[in-house]
Amino acid sequence: MAPSLDVQLFWFSFWAYLIGWLSFTIWLAARKPFWTKLGSISFAAGFIPQTIAFFWRWNHTGHFPMSNMYEYMAVMSWMAVVSFAFLTWRYKNWVISALISPVVIMLMVAASLLPKDPSQQLMPALRSSWLMIHVTLASVGAGAFAVAAAVSFVYLLAVRSEEETKRAFTPSFKIPMRVLVLIPVAIAALGGVSDALANQSAMQLLGAPMRNSNVLVLLGIYLVPAGFIWNYSFKKTPSVEARYWTAIAFSGLFMGALASGILLSSQTLALTSDSPLRIFEFFGVTLVFGTLGAFLLHTALGFGRVAGKLHLDGRLLDEVNYRSVALGYPLYTLGALFAGAIWAESAWGSFWSWDPKEVGALIIWLFYSAFLHARYQRGWSGPRTAVLSLIGFAMMMLSLFGNYFFGGLHAYA
Amino acid sequence: MNSPVTTLAGNVSRKPKLWAMLSTMKFAIWILIVLGVLSLASLFSGELVDPLWMKQEPSGAGAAFGQLVYKTLEMDQPFSSWWYRGLLGVLSLSLFACVLERTPIVWRMWSRKPELDPRAVNERTAPIYITTSEPSKPLIDRLSKSLGTRADSDGVWVGESHRLALWGPLLTHIGLLLLAIGGLVGSFGGTHSRAGGYAGDIVAAEDMPFEVRIDSFRVEYYPFQPGQWVLVDGEWIGRLVERDSDNSWKIERRNQMGELELVSMEDEWISNDWDIRSTGGNIKQYISSVTVLEDGQEVLERQISVNTPLRYRGFRLYQSSYDPDNPRVITSYDQVTLVVSDTLGNVLNRLPLKQGGSVQVPDDSLTIFAGRFLPDFKLDSRRQAYSASGNMANPAVELLARGPNGYERLIWSFLQMQGHQITIGAHRFEATEIQNPNTTIGIATIFEIRRTIGTEFLWLGFVVSSLGLILCFYMTHRIVYVQSPSADIPLTRVYAFSKKMIRGFEHDLEAITKQNGATVEMTVQPEIVSY
């Protein structure tokens, strides 16, 4: 069957946004107005068909198109474009636009990996007007957190003084060497030690029949020395370099998640419902690809030193980070938690059921509450809040895809 | 406990140490982090440890210790465990302390008059400080378009916007506290049960002051739609492409070689109650029609479906599930004739009786209710009545006799056994002449019956905290002081105060002040947040 009209429009928007993102990226280096014009036109050219696709799908399926992961991610990317337009208008700063444009691409890539079939009928539990309120507000909130994370990422990567820039890039090669040292350790652990220790995990000694002890034992073996070495490395590392590596590690993890998603989508990697430790299987792949991705990204940025030359206004990025969180937090609270609870009371009979997705939303909410308290009352700003934004976004992604691993009442989403 | 505590401002407080600790922001941040981390750990614990292990005999001392730890921490249900509830309680206490501490502070800020003494504000306390060569009058005119005038004296003009935002954090915290109270109250009270049945059955629950009669239950399916996966002929899976004719579809499927092929099939061979993408089939809605009965009287008719529960007298009945694996013969009828005789067999009355209805027996304290109709009456191993088939092999009508002092007796009157009468007290009863008996195959509907207390707190909490969040995050309180040493001297000082979005405020003030060719100097210190 040929793809439906909305899917065809989705792909048109995808390519338009991609051109827009490339234009803004080139503008960062070339600083010629032509590229910002091309970028803006491309984004506008992508936004219009994406909007039409949204309404076409709504009309075609007969229900608000937020009933599966593809639709959720597509709307999140649509919201990121709205944020892009708003922040560009508000701050009149093309650097901000250039930084937000990859968020749109990331979300579009994630959406492109998911099944897009518009013929799925809405199951009885989703036949409610709360669907629109709950999912729209939650996705707008999540989109705002994504923008905050993107700005934070660039803040950590690129905001520093000239002196810091010099220091940051010179010794940083030591860390990938240490990370590389860990890979043989992990391989050795995977290959040789697994059989011997398969039934000797700490939990096993306590009498708990582990569902898959090998993976956990190996994860422990890998993570404990990694933690020590990481800690040792950071003690001797200037804070600016630590920040740089935090940003690199997050981008690597994101690329890893993307690679895992592609493998899942192509059915190279299968997560079955009868595999209780599927979350570790997924993140195992994510970590491996993430490490490689981080290394490659560092190589690209470290040698090119592009980031240090951007001379970005740290205070402005910090405010955009805060502003995005401040926009997203109430929407997420009202949409994901409050509207979700009210709908749950109508559909399932209880405001709160401690469903994995609910717990995930609660954890994110607790985290961003701590973020805002730290900012308001403890004066946290700059690199600290940037790191918090990245952690929050990673948690949000875990919650977003968590129902694939944990199941629960939201398993259909 | 009442030892003095030194506050950040250097004042000595006489509050109890515990209270002082609970009301600090540092404590709030820590409790939020601890709760978040433990919630995450609890989420994973279900993946790591098999809950069945708890019930097994420990294999050794280590295992016994492990089980003890597991049981003590109630890790099979971590989110309802004592320690998790305790942490939520501590968070609520912290919220309570915060609300009590903040209320007078916010009130003071709300009711405070603006300082009109030119010496009271200066560049050291203002996050944004501007000097401009423009006279104050035109500048104030422009500023007053975005900020309302709060005070205006000879030397100082004070503009202010979104003062209501001062209440935002406090309202948010009060709302969250109400939600916590509602949750706490709800966790210690209320009832929860499951019950169901077939059409004609009556559902009751403990403490529920009414009964619910199930009138019908049906499952609604979506119509066929292109792109839908279907099971065809009970054997193979295909995908609907388009309508071939009024009663057939073109279906796409893969043959044994793995190639796509199009097959035309009539509707009757296509199953609409099955979908590869969802376990529930292509179901649109589950609908139960019910009648609420109080003391046997019909008081309300409603439809219960997913997302539309029945709410009545503090109880809620949800369409929880259904039981397609145990179909039952469901019957209905319009009315029967109740023949009342004396003990000698003389007919005294012939009373019409509708299904579900009742009739008072003349010259007797008994009331007779008409219940189910079974066309092929049988008793199962538990001596429960059921219909073995839909054929009128042994038709029987259920009658319930109710008398004074809670007297109740259930009787079956067999329609094909002429003269089969049941004697209760001074009368004999028999059901005859059933009108319009109807027989169908039905499936059971299952309801979740809940009574929750503390929901008023929850609703109030939702409203108050939503309002608080809107004030908190979508309104920014801003104050601007404009000082002019003299109307003749072209020098104006502007002091701008806000707790949030200083860069945005700076952009706005820049746009307002940099007009008319004035020389403007602007100093921005976003780290200054207190005023």
Interface residues (C-beta under 8 A of the other chain):
Chain A: M1 S4 R90 Y91 D117 P118 S119 Q120 Q121 L122 M123 P124 A125 R127 S128 W130 M203 L205 L206 G207 A208 P209 M210 R211 L216 P276 L277 I279 R315 L316 E319 Y322 R323 A326 L327 Y329 P330 T333 L334 F338 A341 I342 W343 S346 A347 W348 G349 S350 F351 W352 W354 P356 V359 G360 L362 I363 L366 F367 S369 A370 H373 A374 Y376 Q377 R378 G379 S381 F405 F406 Y412
Chain B: M25 K26 A28 I29 L32 I33 L35 G36 S39 L40 S42 L43 F44 G46 E47 L48 V49 D50 W53 P58 S59 G60 G62 A63 A64 F65 G66 Q67 V69 Y70 F79 S80 G183 G186 Y222 Q225 P226 G227 Q228 R239 V241 E252 D275 R277 S278 G280 N282 I283 K284 Q285 Y286 S305 V306 N307 T308 P309 R316 Y318 S320 E448 R450 T452 L458 F462 S465 S466 L469 I470 C472 F473 Y474 K499 K500 M501 I502 R503 G504 H507 P526 E527 V529
